[in-house]
Amino acid sequence: MTKIQPFIHYAPETCAFCSGNGSGRCRDGNIYELCPVCNGIGTVLVAQEPKKCAFCSGGGGGLCKDGYVYDRCPVCKGSGWAYVYEEETE
């Protein structure tokens, strides 16, 4: 059976608990040697929302940024989204 699974993309974001310092006074008012949320790194990985494909403007095809007309956008593979879905076989 074939399932369509979304790719979940993660990007580092500044830790809000320690304001990116990785230690010191944190949001709860306590002073930490290592931030208990980011373990002293200063960033955490956060799932990013999908965005419309910039190449086809979210249309999945048609006139794209390179000036060519496509049945299916070569960047998003026709999904219209920057983070595309891929088929997974079991």
C-alpha positions in Angstrom: 0.0 0.0 0.0 1.3 3.5 -0.8 1.0 6.3 1.7 1.6 9.9 1.1 3.6 11.4 4.0 4.5 15.0 4.5 8.1 15.9 4.9 8.5 17.8 8.2 11.2 20.3 8.0 12.9 21.6 11.1 15.0 24.7 11.5 17.0 26.1 14.4 15.2 28.9 16.2 16.5 30.9 19.2 15.5 29.3 22.5 12.9 31.5 24.1 13.5 30.1 27.6 17.1 31.4 27.8 16.9 34.0 25.0 19.6 32.2 23.1 22.2 32.5 25.8 22.3 28.8 26.7 22.8 29.6 30.4 22.3 32.3 33.0 18.9 33.7 34.1 16.1 32.1 32.2 12.5 32.9 31.6 11.4 31.3 35.0 13.7 33.7 36.9 16.2 31.0 37.9 19.9 31.0 37.0 21.1 27.9 35.2 24.5 26.7 34.3 22.9 25.0 31.2 19.5 25.9 30.0 17.2 22.9 30.7 15.3 23.4 27.4 18.1 23.7 24.8 20.9 22.1 26.9 23.1 25.1 26.6 23.0 25.3 22.8 20.9 28.4 22.6 18.7 27.1 19.8 16.0 24.5 19.4 14.7 22.7 16.3 11.2 23.8 15.4 8.9 22.3 12.8 8.4 24.8 10.0 5.1 25.3 8.2 5.0 24.6 4.5 5.1 27.7 2.3 3.9 28.3 -1.3 6.5 27.3 -3.9 8.3 30.5 -4.9 9.1 29.0 -8.3 5.5 28.5 -9.5 3.8 30.9 -7.0 1.9 28.0 -5.5 0.1 27.1 -8.8 1.9 23.8 -9.2 2.7 24.6 -12.9 2.0 27.0 -15.6 4.2 30.0 -16.1 7.1 29.8 -13.7 9.8 32.2 -12.6 12.2 31.0 -15.3 9.8 32.2 -17.9 8.8 28.6 -19.1 5.4 27.1 -18.9 5.3 23.7 -17.2 2.5 21.1 -16.8 4.1 20.3 -13.4 6.5 22.6 -11.6 10.0 21.0 -11.5 10.7 22.4 -8.0 7.6 21.4 -6.0 6.6 18.5 -8.4 3.2 20.1 -8.9 2.1 20.3 -5.2 2.4 24.1 -5.1 4.2 23.9 -1.7 7.8 24.4 -0.9 7.7 21.2 1.3 6.4 18.5 -0.9 4.8 15.2 -0.1 6.5 12.0 -1.0 5.1 8.5 -1.5 6.2 5.9 0.9 5.8 2.2 0.1 5.2 -0.5 2.7 
